[in-house]
Each structure stands twice: as C-alpha cells, then as structure tokens.
Amino acid sequence: MNKSEFDAVFKLPFAEAGSFFRDKLNIPTAAWHDMMDDQHAKGFMVAGAYKADLLADFRSAVQKSIDGQLSLKQFREQFDQIVAKHGWSYNGGRNWRSELIWDTNITSAYQAGRWQQFEASGTEYLTYVHADGVAHPRPLHVSWSGTTLPITDPWWDSHYPPCAWHCHCRAVRADRSDFAEAAKGGKGTAPQDGTKEWTNKVTGETKDYPNGIDPGFGYNVGKAAGRDYRVLSDKFDTLPRDISRAWMKEHLGGPAFARFARGRIEGEFPVAVLTEEAQKALSLDRQTIWIDRSRLDETMGIEDYRMITRIVNEGRRGKSIQFKWDHEGLQYHLRLKGNRVESFRKAKS
C-alpha cells in the first residue's frame, strides 16, 4: 500500500476511532505477549514500557495520531523526544519500533470504529478486502479477499481486520445482492484454512490460531471494544501489589474513569487494590476491587470515587467487609461483596 492509498483508508479521523482509544487503560508490560487478543481492546501497552509517565507520553502521541494530528514522521519525532526524556531502552530499530506502535494502534482504532459504524447502520453483510499494493502480501489474506458473509458469521470473530502485524486489510459494507454474487463465485462461505498452536511464553498457555492470523490478533477488535474492563482482570491481579496500587491511582485519575463515572462507559471498572492483610482477612483470592456502573450513587462525585483506593489502603476495616475513612470532616463508608463494591456513601464526621 503506497502513502496515498494508506492516507485514503487509514487517515480518516472520526469520533468512534478516537473514543475507542480514549477509553483504554494504560497497562505496564515487559514483552508484547504480556497482553493478548481482546485485552488490547481495553488496554494500551508499549512492550517494555513499565513507567507510568513514559506510557502516558506514548499514549498522548498515539491519541494525537489517531485524531489525525500526527503523521508517521511527526510521531517519530515525538517518539525520539519521549525516549530521550525518559532514557528508555527498547528493542529493535528506531524506525521499525516507532512505526509498529503508530501503525498497530491507528489501524486497530480505525477498524474498531468502523465496526461500531457497521452496527449502528444496521449492516447485514461484510466483504473482506485485501490491501493490494503492500510490499509483502500474505497469500491467505489475498485468498480471503472478496469473501462476503453475514456480519453475524463466526468467521468475523477471528478474521475481522487487522489480522496480523502491519495488516492493512479491511472489511467493507455489503448487501444481500453482494452476498448472492459472492456465493456464485465460491466466496459466500467462510474459508477453512486450519489452525496452528501457539504457546504464550509468559503464561505457558497454548492457543490455536487460524492459519493466517498472527498470535494476538485472533479476535474481533470491534466486538471486543464493547466489553468492559474485566477482560483485564488477570493483568491487575498478577501485577506486584505495590505496582498495581500505583497504577490504580493512575487509572482513577484518568479520563477513562471520568467517562465511566458519567455513564459513557458501561460495565465494571477497577477502583482499588487490597493490602495483603485485607485480602487475607476478607478471604478473597484476588487483590483487585471493582465497581459496577449500576452501583454508582449520583450523590457522590467523581473525586469521591477516586478516593476509594485510599479508603481501602488507609481506612479502618469494620465488620470484615466495610471500610471507614475520615477525611476533611467527612466519614466515608465503603461496603464490599466479594471483590465488588456493594455500596459507597459519605456523611459528616
């Protein structure tokens, strides 16, 4: 794909793509396979970026790129500035690494936004389109081009683009007549290309990926965007407790939590990490505390909810499931049910 073709397809900033990326939480990782598949729809990572301020700077540059404010050249300039500012040591060449970050995030955000548009417009069929003009076309991706299937077909669960690193294939809207025409040419059924087994070096877990799909891309980024943050629960509960607590403060202070608290994001959000003592006392097997959107009380403000992590860490634990914390003339009461917030209120001390 040459530059003009790429610009025509992928440099079309629109609200859905920007919103998809804006709702992500920054996740520290040591290697690219620390976070896999649909976890990427809710978490932003740069392999090897563990410091909060480093990841935040990368996040800002990527967001500007998705919003159409930075070209690859301009992103590389910011990449150099961020690396110099934080003294970050990374693997791979500068051009390769910066383009990988830029390309992967822009492409995923674009495709997630497109899926949202497909659903909103009542699209019934999609056609897979190979990105002609790429330097090294993948034979299977080429063979999938023209495949037209109902948007509900399970094939899209694993083959909705992007399907691999630097994959610039896309899905376009089709109708019933397109589907009928594709069926005549043998393109109206899901291709069956077999699978390959891949082992995650971090977890030791194995997974079968369809041939032609790179490990980490075997999911539908558009569908995954609609899930809540529980998809990241394993990440929160496997991070060292002190690091997890520091990152939790970062998440609660960020824009994603503000959007959650205002009702723009449904589902559950992580709000605290229990101390080891509290976790044992509560007989819980996980350290992270979550709150469901339905449990938010309109009488409590966003800043009140942002203090939950301090209440858990600094408050007095009452009858095993209740925390009390005095702060600036107010007493906060937090009640848990398992690893979830059951109620949260405040009153004058």
Buried (B, 14 or more C-beta within 10 A) or exposed (E): BEEEBBEEBBBEBBEBBBBBBBBBBBBBBEEBBBBBBBBBBBBBBBBBBBEBEBBBBBBEBBBBBBBBEBBBEBBBBBBEEBBEEBEBEBEEEEEEBBBBBBBBBBBBBBBBBBBBBBEEEEBBBBBBBBBEEBEEBBEBBBBBBBBBBBBEBEBBEBBBBBBBBBBBBBBBBBEEEBBEBBEEEEBBEBBEBEBEEBEBEBEEEEBEBBEBBBBBBBBBBBBBBBBBBBBBBBBBBEBEBEEBBBBBBBBBEBEBBBBBBEEEBEBBBBBBBBBEEBBEEBEBEBBBBBBBBEBBEEEBEEEBBBBBBBBBBEBEBEEEBBBEBEBEEEBBBBBBEEBEBBEBEBEEE
